[in-house]
Amino acid sequence: MACNLFLTLQPGNRQMPALGYGTWQGSADDLEKGLEIALETGYRHIDTAARYENEEIIGRVLKKWFDSGRLKREDLFVTTKLSPIDMRPDNVEERLRESLKKLQLDYVDLYLIHFPISVVSNGAEPYGDPNVTYLDIWKKMEDQVDAGRAKTIGVSNFSIKKVDNILKNGRIKPANNQVEMHVYFQQRELVDFCTKNGVTVVAYAPIGTRGYNTALKKFGRPPKVLPDLLSDEIVNKVAQKHSKTPAQVLIRFLLQVGVSAIPKSVTSSRIKENFNVFDFKLDEKDMKALRALDKGTEGRIADFDGWGRVREHPHFEL
């Protein structure tokens, strides 16, 4: 089975498979096995980030597949991201070169600014550096396209205001905005704005993210009550109607909204389950019921409360 839905990124009409494999929080052994299964299953869109500290693992697996002839570089769409703690104009090229070395690639298909604020982590509580702006970073991101190290560039966790600012001031417009998005937090206004301006959207946490409390614990923060999208009554009714799982319905919903989804799992059965979403279609009644689950900002999971004093930054906004 192969992904038969694609989003077109500019410049160059680059085709991004609408369903990707997310890699946040995967341990070394689990991620290596998980990525092998994902590639065998048919995933051809791989999402990572310098901050995930797993690019070397991904690079080893990809090289093995390339060397064996099972895949060619042009068969894959690979995304990585500039870490918030490396948000300095002079760091952009060096950090992308480091990512490429770890990934064992000559280029990435998409390079993202991971977070709109430069985060300082100096042993105390992290905070946002007001002396660095994402527009300064964007100029250096554009240079990476010119050099061929990144085929397209984009952003992550950016609001409408910030995307619009780049559209008005950048030389190359963002090809993508990767944000949290699922049935409880549908971000319709943001998606509409991006779509109208030719900016594709990738949804992280498309079926929720139980690992968020793990991240909070790492930062010494108390856990929060996380929504259980997979147990939602409406989602389960739609799943039963189509003889599908709740996860498959949640992913299919996003694909039909016109965004890309990057579910994360290192469990073989779930990796395969998440990919098996191309043999059914939600009808308008299904879509209406799922759209009605939107809780607006109350449905947000990733509120970045665990990031020290970052929320005090004058340009912080969700």
N, C-alpha and C positions, 0 to 999 in steps of 0.2 A: 504494500500500500504506500502511496505517496501523497503528500500534501498537494491538493489541487486548487488552493486559493493563494493568491499572492497580492502584495501591496507594492506599488511602484514608488520608488524613491528617486529624488533628484539630487544632484545632477546625474545624467546618464541613463535614466529610465531603469535603474537597478531593481531587480525583482527580489523581494523579500518574502519567503514563505510565511503565510499568515499564522501558522502554528510553529512555535519554537520550543526549545528545551531550556528551561531555566536552571541555573547552577548555584544559586545562593545557598550557603550553609551546608553544602555537601562535604562530608569528610573525604580524605584522600582516597581510601580504598573504595568507599561506597560510590563516590563520584566517578571514579575510573570505570567501575563495573556498570554504573548507571548510564554513562555516556556511551559505552559500548552497546548496551541494549537499545539506547535511543537511536543510535545510527543504524543498527540492524533493523529496528522497527520502521525507520523511514524518516526520522527527523533530519532536516537539512538546515535548520536555523538554530544556531547555538548562541546563547546569551551568557556573557560573563562580565567581570569587572576587575580592575586592579584591586579594589577593596575586598573582593571575595577571597583573594589569596589562593586562587585555584587555577590560574592561567597555565602554570607549568604542567599540571595534571592533564588539562585539556589538550595542551600542545603535544604531549606524549601520545595520547590516544589518536589524535588527528594524524600525526606523522605515521603511525603504524598503519592507519587506513590508507594514506596516500602511498606509502612505500609498497603496500600489498597490491595496489592497483584497484582496490575496491571503491575508491573515491578519487576524484580529481578536485583540485582546489576550487575550480569554478562551480563544482556541484554544491558547495557549502556557502551559507551566509553566516558570517561570524561578527558578533557585536562585542565590544568591550568598552570600558568607561574610564575616564580620568577621575582619580580618587579625589574626594573633597579636601583631603589633607594635602594634596599636591596642587591645589588651585592657585598657581602662580604662572603668569605668562611665560616666564623662562623655563618652566617645568614641562610644558605641554609636549614639545617634540621629544625631549629625553624620556618622559614617561611612556609615550606611545612606542618609542623604540624598545623600551624595556618590555612592554607588553607583547610586542611582536616577537621579540627574542624568546620569551617564555612560551608563547603560542606556536613558535616555530613557523611563522608565516611572514610573507613579504608585505602583506597589507591586511587590513580588516575592512569588511564591507560597510561597517557603521561604527563610528567612534562618538561616544556621548560624553557630555559634561554630566557627571553623576548627580550633582546637587548644585543649586544656583549660588550657594554661599561657600566661600573659602573657610574651611574649618581648621582651626589651630588646635593641635593636640600636643601639649607640652608636659605631660605628666600630671597636670591638674585637670580640672574639668574642661572639656573641649569648649571652644567658643568660636564665634564667627569673626573673621578679620574684615573690618569695614573698609580697609585700604585696597582691597582687591575686588573688582567687579567682574561679573560674568561676560560683559562686553569686551573687556581686555582679554579674557581667555578666548573668546570667540574668534578674535582676529588671528590668534595662533592656531586655533582649530582649522580655520580656513587654509592656513599655510600647509597643513597636513594633507588636505585634498590636492592642493597644487603639487605637492611632492609625491603623490601617489601612495602615501602610507595609509590613508583612509580614503575609501571610494566615496563615502558620504559621511556627513557629520550631523549630530543632533544633540538633544538635551534630555534630561530626566528630572522628574519632580518639579517641572516648571509650570507656573501659573499662566493664564491667558496674558496678563500684563507683561510678564517677562518674555514669553514667546513673541509677542507683538513688538517688544522693544528690539529684539534681534532682527525681526523681519524688517523693521524700519531703519536699522542702523548697520546691519551686516551686509557683506558683499555676497556671501553665499547663504541662502536661507536654510533654516534647519530642515533636515529631511524627516526627522522623527522626534517625537516627545514620548518618553517612556514614563508611565505613571501608574499608580495603584488604580485598579478598576475592576469591578465585579458587580453582580446584580444589586448588592446593598449600597454600592458607591459607584454610580454609573457615569458621573462627570460629563453629563450631556452637553453643557455649555462649552466646556473645554474641547470636547471631541468635535462639536460643530464648528467651533472657531478654527481648530487645526485643519479639519477637513476642507473648509472653505478656502484656506490659505495654502493648500497643497502640502501640509505637514502630516505625515502618517502618525498613528498612535499605536503604541505597544502597551498592553495591559500586563503589569506584574500583579501577583497575588490574585489570579483570575478565579481561583476556587477558595480564596481566603489564604491565610498564612499562619499556621499553628506555631511556626518557628519564631514569631515576633517576640514572644515572651523569653525565648532563649537569648535573643539579642538584648532585651531589657536587662536580663540577669547579668549579662556580660558587662553592662554599664552600671551595675549596682542599683538598678531601678526596680521597683516592685512590679509584679505581673499585672496585666490588665485583663478584663473579661473580653475574650475574643469571640466574635460571631461565628456560629457554626453553619455556614452556608449549605453544607452537604446534608444537614438534617432539616432544612427548610421544607415545610409541608407542600408549598406550591411547586418548588423545584422537584420534589419527589413525585408529585402527581404527574408533572410533565414527563419525567423520566420513565415512569411506569407506562404512560401512553405510548412512548416510542420504544419500549423495551431497551432502555439505555440506563446508565448510571447517573446519579446527580452530578458528578464531576463532568461527565460528557455533555450534559445539558448546559451547565454553566459555561463551559468552553465554547460550545456551539453558539450560544447566545451572543457572545462577544464577537465571534467570527461573522455572524450575520449582521451585527451592528456596524461592521466595517473596520474593526481594529484587529491587530495581531494579539495573540495570547501566548504567554510563555510559562505554562505550569511547570512546577518543580517537583521532582520525586526521584528517589534512588531505588525505589522498589520496582522490580521487574513488571509485576502485574499492573501497577498503576501507570508506569511509563507507557505501556502498551494501551491500556484503557484510555488514557488521556489523548492518545493519537487517533483512536478509532472514532472519529467524529465526522467523517466525510461521506457516510452512507445513509445519512438521514438529514431532514431539514425541519426546523421549527416553523409551524404555520403562524399566521397572524394572531390567532387566539393565544397561542403559546407565548409569543413575543409580548403581547399586551399584558399577560399575567406576570411575566418576568420583569417587564419594565415597571410594573406597579410595586415591585419590591424595593425600589430605590429609596434609601433613607437619607439621601443628601450627605452633608458633611458628618452627620452622626454615624454613618456607615463606614467612615474611614478607619482603617486599622493602623497604618503607619503615620503616627502623628509626630514622630521624631522627638518625643519627650525624653528619650534615653540619650540624646546627644548633648548632654551637659547644658551649657548656657547658649546654645545655638539659637534658640527661640528669642533671645534678647537682641539678636542682630537687627539693626534698623530695616534691613531689606528682607527679613524673614516673612514669608507668607505661605499658606497652604492653599 
